[in-house]
Amino acid sequence: MAKEQLIPPKAVGIVGLGLIGGALAKTIHRIHPSIRLLACDPNEESLAQALAEGIIHQGTTALTERFSHCRYIFLCAPVEKNQQYLDQIAPWLHDGCILSDTGSVKSAIHREIAARKLSPWFIGGHPMAGSEMSGYAHATAYLLENAYFLITYDQAVKRETAAEYKDFIASLGCIPFPMAPQQHDFSTAAVSHLPHILASSLVHLVKNSDDAHESMKAIAAGGFKDITRIASSSPVMWQEICSTNRAQLLLLLDHFLEFLTQTKEMIAAGDRESLLTFFREAKDYRDSLPIKKTGPLSRIYEIYCDLIDEAGGIATIATILATNAISIKNIGIIHNREFEEGVLRIEFYRNEDMEQAALLLQKHHYTVYRRD
């Protein structure tokens, strides 16, 4: 029996029009243009831009009762700010209005929801997508595409309501992935929160170890930049995540420090065999991650190509791509090449753009490289 076609809700509210809120709004507008989108954000510039682009139908700097007419209200502000909205939104929740969120910590908001007896109308959400950039201006209509969308909810939520929510999330091109709140927080602490802490710590280590001429900063190549890219994310957001997911992070930090100590001991002892096993097992597990399809790691659509050292070289490539309507997210010269990639790095918003660009540049006799 064929599955019934999803009937989009008439209205959806988005509270917090930053990177994720903006991406959610743009995705909904792209896929379900009939849905009326209401947005609330203290940043008037973001609201004005979204209105000018035709993404949202109404924007306010404060919550109004008009949000009570939305089928879904998504809280997309920082995690602690999301909790502050609950008392104001609570009177609006009913079987026709479901509250959700996109925060990366779930146990805390579920406790607040339970304390207010709002569990039947709350379904937590967390798209495993993002960027080192923040704000509505950096949100795209494809940021959530093929991303896992982690979902947490209480047994008090009606089965048909949960099924409808999952279908709506799936219709946006995401992959619904139900989890218990505590399991969610431990898992995301390991694959998302802890990596941000480690990236920022490594940046501090290099910064504090550098010489007066900033030699380390000058020669920092692909490996350092790749592993520390996420350190450029919003400091306020990560301050709040560390605060609200403190218990899970402390547990994982203890485990990580144990691994680090063991690795230090292997190096000190000159234990070549153990070091080989250590790096080989890490490589095998890392290589098994489904990065090319879906997964919790944010995908970067980038290619590298060799560039002849001549005036107008970058402009020529940019013109080739522009005349074929391919948008470039970022472009720049790589001064330090750790691998075999070319000297020019080009980043795109979508996988389709990256694939088309690679074919076009190869057609024009450029040598194109990729990194998995």
N, C-alpha and C positions, 0 to 999 in steps of 0.2 A: 504494500500500500504506500503510495507516494506521500511524503511529508507535506503537511499543509504549508502554504506560503506565508511567511511572516507578514503580519499587518503592522506597519510601523506605528508607534505612538504619535498622538497629535502634537504633543509638546514635551520638550526635555529641558531641564534647567541645569546650568553649569555654574558652580560657585568657585571662582578662582580661574581666571583666564590666562594662566601662565603657559609653560611649555606643554604639559600634559592636558590641561583643560582646553588650551587652544587646539592641540592636535585632535582631541576628542570632538570638539565643535566642528573643525574642518572636515574630519572624517565623516561625521554624521551628515553634514551638509552635502558632501560629495556623493554619498551612497543613498541617503534618504532626504532629498531636497524638499520633500513635502512637510518634514517635521519643523515645527516652530521652535526656535532655539532662544532661550532666555539666558542671559549671563549676568553674573554679579562679580565685580572686582573693584578694589579701591583705586586701581590704576585707570584713570579716565582715558589716557592715551591708547591703552590696549583695547578698551571698549570702543573708542572712536574708530580705530583701525578695523576691528572686526565688523562694525556696522558699515563702514565704507566699502569693505570687501563683500558685503552681502552675506557674511557667514552667520551672524546672529540677527534676530529680528528686534530684540530689545536688550539694552544694557543698562544696568544700574550699579551704583557704587555701594548700595546697601540692600539687604534682602527685603523683598516686599511680598505681600500675600499672593501676588500673582503666581509665585512659584508653586503654590499649593495646587494649581491646576495642571501641573506637569505630571506625566506618568512616572518619570524618573528625575530625581534631583541628584546630580553627581557633585560631591564635595572634592574639589581638585586643588585646594589650598594646601600649604604645609600641614603636616600631621597634627600638630598641636592646635593650629588655627581651625582645622576641621572640627575638632571636638568642641571648640567654643561656639560653633554655630548650632549645636544640637538643641539647646533650650529654645531658641527662636523658631527652629523648624519643627520641633516636636508636635505642636498643635495641628500642623498641616498633614501629618502622616495618617493614612488610611489605606484601605485595600486598593484604592485607585491611584495611590501616590507612594512609590517606593523610593527610599533613600539609599544611595550608594556612595562610594568614595573611590579614590584612586591612590590612597596613601600606601606607603611601603611598610607600615607597621599595623598589624591588625588586632592583636590582643587588647591593646589599650582602648581603642575605639569601641570594641565589642563590650568591654567592661562598662564604658560610659553609656552605651546603648542599653545594656541590661539593667543598669541602675535606674534608667528612666523608663523602663518597661516598654521599649520601642523595638525589641527584637523581631516581632512579626513583620515589620515594615523596613528592615534593614538588610541589605545584601552588600557585603564588602567586596571591593574590586581592586585589583592592582595590575595594571599593564606592565609587563616586563620589557619596557622600552624607554628610551630616554636619550639624552645628549649631554655633552659637557656644557652646552649652552643653556640658557634659561630665558624665560619670558615668551610672550605670545609671538613676538616678531620672529622667533626661531622655530615656532611650531609649524609642522607641515601636515598635509592631508594624508600622508603615507607613513607617518612615524609609527603608527600602531599596526601596520600591515604585517600579518603572519607572526605577530608577537603573542606569546602566552599571556592570557588575561586571568590571573589568579583570582579565584572567587571563594569567599568565606561567608557562611550564614548559619544561623541558629536553626534548630529543628522546628522552631515556632513558625518559620516561613513556610507558607503553603507550597506544596510540591509543584503545582501548576504555575505559581508565581516565579519560583526558582527556574523552572524550565523555560518560561517566557523570557526571563532575564538572560539566560544562557544563549537562547536563540538570537536575541537582539545583539549581544556581544559578538556572536559568531557572524552575524550579518555585516558587522563592521570590518570583517577580515581578520579578526583576532581568533585565538584558540582558547576557549574557556577551559580552565583547569581548577576544579574544586579542591580545596584544602581546608583542614582545620586551622583556626587562627594561630595556635601555638606552633603547629608544624610549619605554617607559613612564615612566622617570624624567625624560627630557627634556620629554615632553608634560605630565606632572603638575607639573613645576617651572614650566612656563609658565602653565598654567591654574589651578593650585591653590596651589603653594608661593610663587611670586613675588607673587601678589595678597595673601597674608597679610603678607609683608614690607612691601609698599607700604602696606597698610592701617595697619599698626602704625607705620610711618614717618610717615604723614600725621597720625596721632593725636599722635605726639611733636611734630611741627611746630606743630600748633595749640596743644598744651599749653604748649610753650615760648614761643609767640608771644603768648599771651593776656595780658590785663592783670590787675591785682590784683583786679578785680571779676569776673573770669572771664566777660567779655562774650561772647567767642567761644563758650564752652561753653553759655551761656544761649541764644544764637540759632542754634546748630547745627541745621540743618534736614535734610530728607529726603535731599538729595544727599550730605552729609557722613556721615550715619548709615548710609545704604545702602552706601557704599563702604568704610566702616570697621567694619561689623557683625562681620566675621570676626576683627577684632582682639581680640574677647572670647574667642576660643578658648583652649584649654589652653596656657599658656606652656611647660610642660615638653615637651609633644608637639612644638611647633614648634622648640624648641631642638634636639631630637633630629633632626628632619627636616632642619634646616639643616646639622647635622653629618654625617648619613649621605648626603645628596644634594648635598654641597658643590660638586662639580665642575660639575654641570649648572646649579646656581643661580648660580655665579660667571659662567658663560658667558652666561646670560640677563640677569644684572644688567649686564654690560658692554654687551649689545645695548640694554637699556632706557636706560642712561645716554646712549648715542649718540642715541636717539630724543629723549630729554629735552633734550639739548644742541641738537639741530636745532630743536626746538620753541621753545626759549629764543631762538635766533637769529632765527626767524621773527617772534616777538613784538618783539624788539629792533629789527628792521629795519622793522617796521610792514608786513610783507608780507601784506596782507589776502587776496590771492588764494590764496597757499599755505596760510594758516590755514584758509580756507574749505574747501579741498580736504582738508586734514588732518582737520577735524571731520566733513566729509561722508563720507569714506571710513570713518572710525571708526564713524559712525552706521550706515552701510549694512551693515558687517560685523556689528556688534553686533545690529542688527535681524534678521539672518539666523540668529542662534543659535536652535536649537529648544527654547527654555526652556519652552514650554507643554507639550511632550511629554516628551522625555528629554534628558539632556545632563549634562555634568560640573558645571554650576552647580546648587547646592542650591536647590530650589524653595521659595518661601515662599507659603503659602496665606493671603492677606490681602485684606480689603476695607476701604474707607473709607466713612463715611456722614456726612451732615450731622446735627448734633445741636442740638436746641433748648436754649438756655441756661436750664434750669429744674431744680429739685431733683428727683432721682430719674430723670434722663434716661438715665444709663448703666444704672441698675438695671432700667429698663423694657425696654431692649434685651436685657440679660442674661437677663431672665425669659422673654422671647419665645423666645430660643434654647434656654434650659434646658428649657422645657416641651415643646420638640420634640426633646429628647435630643441636642442639638448641643453638643459640648465645645469650649470656648474655650481656646486655648493662651495667648493674651495679649490684653490690651485696654488702651487708654490714649488720652488726649487728645493731639492733635498741636498744639502751640502755634505752629509755624512751617510754613506751607503753601507749598511751592515750586510745586506744580502745582495742578490743579483738584480734587484729592481732598477728601473731607470731613474734618471735624475729629476724628472718632473713628476710630481704627485698631483693627481686630479681626483677630487671627491665629488660624488653625485648624491642627489636626494633619493633616487630610486634605482633598484636593480636593473630595470629595463633600460634606463638611461646609460648605466655603466656598460651593459652588454652592447648596446648600439654604438656607443662611443669607441669601444675597443675595436669593433669591426670597421668603423669608419677610419680610424687612425691607421689600422693595419692596411687598409685599402690604399691609404696615402703613403705607404711604405715606412711607417713608424714601427719600431719594435716595442711591443706592449708587454708589460709584466703584471702579474697579479700576486697577491699574498693571501693565503688562507688564514 
